[in-house]
Amino acid sequence: MDVFLGNPIIINAQFTITGKLMKKTNTPIKMAEIIVLTNENKAIASQLTNEQGEFKITIAQGNYNIQIKQLGITIAEKNIQVDENINLGILYADETKELEEIAIISSKKIIERKVDKVIFNVQNSARASSGDALEALKVTRE
């Protein structure tokens, strides 16, 4: 029977990083993306904060950069060394943006083919702003 003495070797150990993201007004920032990057700037894990601004990510031992983004804008960053479970506590974001409204605009295809007809949507044509209806009709096909 072999007996190993000394410190146990941890192979492929997984550790948990937890924290809470808050505005300076002490309100939680929800739906912010927490991204874990290697020293080579490769993303290895990501998660969105919950309704309370909390997050929990499990990763392997190593040195990482934690990047926090909201609407594609980096609002906080922190370098960490992971060799045990880490609670980052409350992180306050430098800047957050809250949208009041989002508009999704779509336009029809210039030519739509139906079973019994072909529709030419003049308003989406380059000719719509430069001429009259006859000019627009000249570019349509039968």
Number of C-alpha atoms within 10 A of each C-alpha: 3 4 4 7 6 5 6 7 7 8 8 9 11 15 17 16 19 16 17 20 26 20 16 13 7 10 12 21 21 18 18 24 20 23 20 27 18 15 12 8 10 12 15 12 14 18 15 19 21 16 11 14 20 21 21 17 18 14 17 15 18 13 15 22 19 20 18 24 19 20 13 9 13 17 18 18 17 12 14 15 11 17 14 14 14 16 12 13 12 16 19 18 18 12 12 18 9 8 7 5 6 6 5 5 5 6 8 11 14 14 15 11 10 8 5 5 9 13 12 19 15 18 14 14 15 11 16 14 11 10 10 10 11 8 12 19 12 9 11 13 8 5
